[in-house]
Amino acid sequence: MSPRSHARSGGDIPHVAPRPDGFGAEITGVDLSTPMSPVALDTVKAAFAQHRVVWFPNQPLTFDQQEAFTLQFGLFGEEPFVETMENRPHVVEVRRDPDERTHPFGGGWHSDWSFQERPPAASILHAKVVPPEGGDTLFADGVAAHEALSPTMQDLLCGLRAVHSARSVYGTDGFFAKESGRTGMSAIVSADAHASRSQPLVRTHPVTGRKALFLGSGYAIGVEGMHKAESEALLGFLLAFMTSEPFVYRHRWAADMLTMWDNRVVMHHATGGYDGHLRLMHRTTVAGETPK
């Protein structure tokens, strides 16, 4: 076995290199095209829980391999309101064609499918074609943001529930209903998107026990028991606070990089800046639990 193949063996212990502030970590020394050993999988799961965003460079994967990697963390999540790939009901192709001038898919601060009864625990994105410029993904740390709030604000938020809905994005009069010119992927506009569900504004991570803000600009539309103006003021403050510089990591992609983030405690935001270039990625999700 060559030194390179040994370094990428699924039986090796992965090397975890966290960012200086602990939010996000690069993982190397493991080959994701084959099932990880129990020790390697435990190491990756621990790093994921601790650092909330992890990425694996130089991982060329087929669809079967990405799906198999995903299933090592749990069942597939449900994918509403977006077209999945043909014969791949759990894979969403996140594509923006070179001649598109539409808003980047996911181009607003959000937690994936936060309006579901059990939103995804993890979102997994594998880069196939990366533009030469632009296309970064921003991640916001709900754990660090919550811990930085004053004790008075933390007490205020404890027990509050936000109302989440997909209506403004996928509803019959939402963003995608009014949009034109998108060719790389298809959104599904539906009256089902007008349903709403309440979620805790502060949720507890089921593995670490740490508390985190759980919100988003696209889906969190109000706070139970509050007037509209009060809800907008509170949600607006929390969104601005969580997405301020101390809590945000800008992630730069490379072809064949696989990145996964803890959707329970992290918001993300896709950026543009690559008009005239193809950007192509494939997303799977891991089913989560009812937020508490």
URFEN-V328206 format. One record per residue. RES is the residue in one letter. PSI is psi as a letter, one per 30 degrees, with the letter a starting at -180 (NA if undefined). OMEGA is omega in degrees with one decimal (999 if undefined). Layout:
BEGIN
res=RES psi=PSI omega=OMEGA
res=RES psi=PSI omega=OMEGA
END
This chain:
BEGIN
res=M psi=k omega=-178.9
res=S psi=l omega=177.3
res=P psi=e omega=-178.9
res=R psi=e omega=-178.3
res=S psi=e omega=177.6
res=H psi=e omega=-178.7
res=A psi=f omega=-178.2
res=R psi=g omega=-179.1
res=S psi=k omega=179.9
res=G psi=f omega=-179.4
res=G psi=f omega=-179.3
res=D psi=l omega=175.6
res=I psi=k omega=-178.6
res=P psi=l omega=174.8
res=H psi=k omega=-177.6
res=V psi=k omega=-179.9
res=A psi=j omega=-177.9
res=P psi=l omega=168.4
res=R psi=l omega=-175.0
res=P psi=e omega=-178.4
res=D psi=g omega=177.1
res=G psi=f omega=178.3
res=F psi=j omega=-177.3
res=G psi=k omega=179.5
res=A psi=k omega=173.1
res=E psi=k omega=179.0
res=I psi=k omega=178.8
res=T psi=l omega=176.4
res=G psi=g omega=179.1
res=V psi=k omega=-179.8
res=D psi=j omega=-175.8
res=L psi=f omega=179.5
res=S psi=f omega=176.2
res=T psi=l omega=179.9
res=P psi=k omega=177.9
res=M psi=k omega=173.5
res=S psi=l omega=177.8
res=P psi=e omega=179.9
res=V psi=e omega=179.7
res=A psi=e omega=-179.5
res=L psi=e omega=177.5
res=D psi=e omega=179.3
res=T psi=e omega=179.8
res=V psi=e omega=179.4
res=K psi=e omega=179.0
res=A psi=e omega=178.2
res=A psi=e omega=179.7
res=F psi=e omega=-179.7
res=A psi=e omega=-176.3
res=Q psi=e omega=-170.4
res=H psi=f omega=168.0
res=R psi=f omega=171.2
res=V psi=k omega=177.6
res=V psi=k omega=179.2
res=W psi=k omega=-175.3
res=F psi=j omega=179.3
res=P psi=l omega=172.6
res=N psi=h omega=180.0
res=Q psi=i omega=175.0
res=P psi=k omega=-174.1
res=L psi=k omega=169.2
res=T psi=l omega=175.9
res=F psi=e omega=178.9
res=D psi=e omega=-177.8
res=Q psi=e omega=176.8
res=Q psi=e omega=178.2
res=E psi=e omega=179.2
res=A psi=e omega=175.8
res=F psi=e omega=-178.9
res=T psi=e omega=-176.4
res=L psi=f omega=174.6
res=Q psi=f omega=-178.7
res=F psi=f omega=179.6
res=G psi=a omega=178.6
res=L psi=l omega=175.9
res=F psi=k omega=171.0
res=G psi=l omega=177.8
res=E psi=k omega=-176.2
res=E psi=i omega=178.7
res=P psi=l omega=166.7
res=F psi=g omega=172.2
res=V psi=k omega=177.4
res=E psi=k omega=173.3
res=T psi=l omega=-177.7
res=M psi=l omega=179.2
res=E psi=k omega=-178.2
res=N psi=g omega=176.8
res=R psi=i omega=-173.6
res=P psi=f omega=-178.8
res=H psi=g omega=-179.0
res=V psi=k omega=175.1
res=V psi=k omega=175.8
res=E psi=j omega=178.6
res=V psi=j omega=-171.2
res=R psi=k omega=170.9
res=R psi=j omega=-175.8
res=D psi=l omega=-176.2
res=P psi=e omega=-176.0
res=D psi=g omega=177.3
res=E psi=k omega=174.2
res=R psi=g omega=-179.6
res=T psi=l omega=175.8
res=H psi=k omega=179.1
res=P psi=k omega=176.5
res=F psi=k omega=-176.3
res=G psi=g omega=-175.3
res=G psi=h omega=174.0
res=G psi=l omega=-177.5
res=W psi=k omega=-178.4
res=H psi=l omega=167.9
res=S psi=k omega=-172.0
res=D psi=k omega=172.6
res=W psi=h omega=-177.1
res=S psi=f omega=178.8
res=F psi=f omega=179.2
res=Q psi=l omega=175.9
res=E psi=e omega=177.4
res=R psi=i omega=-179.9
res=P psi=l omega=-178.6
res=P psi=k omega=173.2
res=A psi=e omega=-178.3
res=A psi=k omega=169.8
res=S psi=k omega=-174.3
res=I psi=k omega=-176.7
res=L psi=k omega=-179.1
res=H psi=k omega=-175.7
res=A psi=k omega=175.7
res=K psi=e omega=177.8
res=V psi=k omega=-177.9
res=V psi=k omega=179.8
res=P psi=l omega=-178.4
res=P psi=f omega=177.9
res=E psi=l omega=178.0
res=G psi=a omega=177.1
res=G psi=g omega=177.1
res=D psi=l omega=172.3
res=T psi=k omega=177.0
res=L psi=k omega=176.8
res=F psi=k omega=179.1
res=A psi=k omega=-171.8
res=D psi=j omega=-179.7
res=G psi=f omega=179.1
res=V psi=e omega=-178.9
res=A psi=e omega=179.9
res=A psi=e omega=179.2
res=H psi=e omega=-178.5
res=E psi=f omega=-179.9
res=A psi=f omega=177.0
res=L psi=l omega=177.1
res=S psi=l omega=175.4
res=P psi=e omega=178.5
res=T psi=e omega=178.8
res=M psi=e omega=177.7
res=Q psi=e omega=178.1
res=D psi=e omega=179.0
res=L psi=e omega=-175.0
res=L psi=f omega=-177.0
res=C psi=k omega=179.0
res=G psi=f omega=177.8
res=L psi=k omega=-180.0
res=R psi=k omega=177.6
res=A psi=k omega=176.4
res=V psi=k omega=-178.7
res=H psi=k omega=177.9
res=S psi=l omega=176.5
res=A psi=g omega=-170.9
res=R psi=e omega=-175.9
res=S psi=f omega=-179.0
res=V psi=e omega=-173.7
res=Y psi=g omega=-179.8
res=G psi=l omega=-175.1
res=T psi=f omega=173.3
res=D psi=g omega=-177.1
res=G psi=a omega=-174.2
res=F psi=e omega=-175.3
res=F psi=f omega=176.8
res=A psi=f omega=-177.3
res=K psi=f omega=-174.5
res=E psi=l omega=173.0
res=S psi=l omega=175.0
res=G psi=g omega=178.9
res=R psi=k omega=-177.8
res=T psi=f omega=-173.8
res=G psi=f omega=-179.1
res=M psi=l omega=-174.6
res=S psi=k omega=171.3
res=A psi=l omega=-179.8
res=I psi=j omega=177.2
res=V psi=k omega=-172.7
res=S psi=k omega=173.2
res=A psi=f omega=177.5
res=D psi=f omega=-178.6
res=A psi=f omega=-178.1
res=H psi=f omega=175.9
res=A psi=l omega=179.4
res=S psi=l omega=-179.0
res=R psi=k omega=177.9
res=S psi=k omega=178.3
res=Q psi=l omega=176.4
res=P psi=k omega=178.7
res=L psi=f omega=173.0
res=V psi=j omega=-179.4
res=R psi=l omega=-178.2
res=T psi=k omega=-179.0
res=H psi=k omega=-173.9
res=P psi=f omega=-179.8
res=V psi=e omega=-174.0
res=T psi=f omega=-176.1
res=G psi=g omega=-179.4
res=R psi=k omega=-179.6
res=K psi=k omega=-177.4
res=A psi=l omega=171.3
res=L psi=k omega=-179.7
res=F psi=j omega=-176.3
res=L psi=a omega=179.5
res=G psi=k omega=-175.6
res=S psi=f omega=-176.4
res=G psi=e omega=-169.8
res=Y psi=e omega=179.5
res=A psi=j omega=-170.0
res=I psi=f omega=179.4
res=G psi=l omega=177.2
res=V psi=k omega=-178.7
res=E psi=k omega=176.4
res=G psi=g omega=-179.5
res=M psi=k omega=171.3
res=H psi=l omega=-178.1
res=K psi=e omega=-178.1
res=A psi=e omega=178.4
res=E psi=e omega=178.6
res=S psi=e omega=-178.0
res=E psi=e omega=179.7
res=A psi=e omega=-177.8
res=L psi=e omega=-179.1
res=L psi=e omega=178.4
res=G psi=e omega=177.8
res=F psi=e omega=-176.8
res=L psi=e omega=178.5
res=L psi=e omega=179.5
res=A psi=e omega=-178.8
res=F psi=e omega=-176.9
res=M psi=f omega=-177.8
res=T psi=g omega=175.5
res=S psi=l omega=-169.2
res=E psi=e omega=-176.8
res=P psi=f omega=-172.8
res=F psi=g omega=-173.9
res=V psi=k omega=174.2
res=Y psi=k omega=176.7
res=R psi=j omega=-175.4
res=H psi=k omega=178.3
res=R psi=k omega=-172.6
res=W psi=l omega=168.8
res=A psi=l omega=179.3
res=A psi=k omega=179.3
res=D psi=g omega=174.9
res=M psi=k omega=172.8
res=L psi=k omega=-179.2
res=T psi=k omega=175.5
res=M psi=k omega=-179.5
res=W psi=l omega=-178.4
res=D psi=j omega=-174.5
res=N psi=f omega=-178.6
res=R psi=f omega=-173.4
res=V psi=g omega=-176.4
res=V psi=k omega=166.4
res=M psi=l omega=177.3
res=H psi=l omega=-173.3
res=H psi=j omega=177.3
res=A psi=k omega=179.8
res=T psi=l omega=179.3
res=G psi=b omega=178.1
res=G psi=g omega=-179.0
res=Y psi=h omega=176.5
res=D psi=k omega=-179.1
res=G psi=f omega=-178.5
res=H psi=k omega=174.9
res=L psi=k omega=169.4
res=R psi=k omega=-172.5
res=L psi=k omega=179.6
res=M psi=l omega=178.8
res=H psi=k omega=-174.4
res=R psi=k omega=167.5
res=T psi=l omega=177.0
res=T psi=l omega=177.2
res=V psi=k omega=-178.9
res=A psi=k omega=-179.6
res=G psi=a omega=-179.0
res=E psi=l omega=176.9
res=T psi=k omega=-177.9
res=P psi=k omega=177.9
res=K psi=NA omega=999
END
